[in-house]
Amino acid sequence: MKSLIPLVLLFLGVMACSSQEEEQTHFLIEGTLTSAPDELPIYLRDVYTGINIDSTFLENNAFSFQGSVPFPMRYQIIYDGPLVSYNHTIWMENTQIKVNANWEQMREATITAGKQQQLAMEVEEAMSRWNRDHALPYYNRALYDLDDTAMMELMEYQESQRADYFLPLLIDRVNSYYGVEELYNRRDQLERDDMLALSANLDEEIRSSPYGQSLLEFLEVEQLQEGDPFVDFELVNLENQSLRLNDLVGRGKPCLLVFGALGQMQQYHRNLMGTFYYDNKEEVEVIGYVWEHDLENFQQDTLWYRGVPLYTDFKKEHSPLVIRYGVVHTPTVFVFDKEGVIRYRNDLYNQEAHQVALSLLEGS
């Protein structure tokens, strides 16, 4: 029997290692939700693609999901109630995740997950305290004391102050999947030198992540400004046909290019763009770039497009086109002259872009 003990111990050790390895390559979400409707549909959604990757129903106040992710990424748990829906955003890692919530107090839910979730919650709590102590008192006074122009100036000032407060929080956490995604998404709020310094200290694993690669690409190229000639990129239209921006811009007509297109706009702006297109489509090229990840969702954007030609490259925020043109927010509007030189850029959509485009027709 003694001779078998080492073999048994070895076998148990192998099994333990195997079990530990399995835990590291899969996630398990165990959720508790009280006071919710019976058999409530619950979905697990990939934040980046908008695709529901799994679904279940609430049973005896409990639900669960299992699966795996290639690296930490953000998912949402969608609670699809009969009258109202809620969601929780979770940094998904291959680990055990606990969710405890009450349907009547969903914002008070407790979520226990991996390292990335902990980092995100630390920053979220710190920024919530800052907003409560610094931003809200100013805004409350401004609502009564300031006109629209002064209010906008105050909001811009507050945004710069918020960025100054956020930067030290990010510095401490930048070498993580959470940190590099935040750094990339806030690239318009931070100084380029600060971003270069932060990116220089990223581990190879983080640098090679999708957001790490996009951040490095953003820092390696100069973003286009007014006065620069357009840069050509490959696109796809609603019929899934490939073409290039060069086929649309610099062809003897002014061009209005809107990143984000119509689905992300308010109804008023959608109507504004659609009307401009129909009234001027013979003289001005109008293009909508849509942030989509697949053809099916792209073609569904026809619900919004008012006939405006839509294009994409299925790369969303990681698109080389988006990075080169320095687009962070949608809608972002560019106006090119007849030769393809950028004459106007704005992070808002309004009639000023129309006026610039029409002014470029003069002398034709």
Steps between C-alpha positions, in 0.01 A plus 500: 500500500784738582626475144163625375495814716736704281296404194175600670649829614634563152158425350327733745757769428442470128123515553536807721717673243256404227208637702690821575588541133135448402392770743749739343371443148125535569271741676200420716244769578273423793229759553233562758214737414215553745161672454518442124226362271487122469689350207659835419706473176867577563761544227878508497615755244838585352531878548729546202285324241156538658438127446319293761728201545283312749159514665316347792199556727480595864402196704451506877667843511816360341672489162838392365721514191809303405754553225844632424665814365837522321598798716320735743221695329179678590167317494154609604239301686165614359190452716208524256196587710145534362490877554861599565842350438820533699860406438824453687833545324763251614862454412492137396797285592539125523418484867202466732266800497227575753207736445253586776218741417147604586263588214379809685854627570707387202755779540589362842606162362825347624729340244804292587723416206866507399778756501366715215161539665666604823707765320192634321297521821780682683512770234121518467460555874773767505347685203154481658636668812667768288180569306302524823746735668611715206280477193144485632516814720621705201239357268217560746595867529557531127149384420364817659778756451657442156388534141568226243842635397624534856361155578700347213815676620444366850447147370824518299686624808352223712597242238861617508498487881351152489774387260768640734351302787458185292857489365671396828237229547575371153879515545477255790292255295604553139695176467182293484226417250272744679765773509604484136137504384431807714816667371398441139139608550612824670767584244333834427517604867866430572818664377684302236826510700320352802358222284840424349657478846225270624509275194877456531451305824241253373577129523515308174172323582319832535672655198385208283136524615248658258493830687874492555560463127253777414659730757847445356369558147333822614827623651705404195302704245401864479125555512354702214413866553336774299720581203627143459419297188281196555663160556363205307359185665305195389127490579197277445153617393158361594521248213826366651696639206853625563603848396738769618452842650687622194195400293289753690725787611692744281292425191410856410223538759509611864452207735328477838628203704319416824650245738233325701237557234134523586428231757700685766336837432192661642192501278544869420855447371400192300233703326745785449755276331241313293348824373841641410585183310181504292525872427869498402600144401576603142748765612635372834616146581351389833651200681405330825762281670326250730662330800398139442666161533311288245293531185167405660513779757639739241205441268259558788626858512283565194223557755668832579681603190238710314659394173846630592773265364655304787842334521705313758808281538361285786778608737314758711727687743801297383459613140818650347268754337360606839850518650653699212215748493518542878138407562408431863139615529205456269380674304822662375466696177754576227452718193742456208536736208491390137866392514455302821656747745340517845335841539289433808490262794266494799402254772139615468259476209326826408418724206842664512640196317234544230589867460869418459426229243274729296751785516754273330272486195565865426716562200410165343 
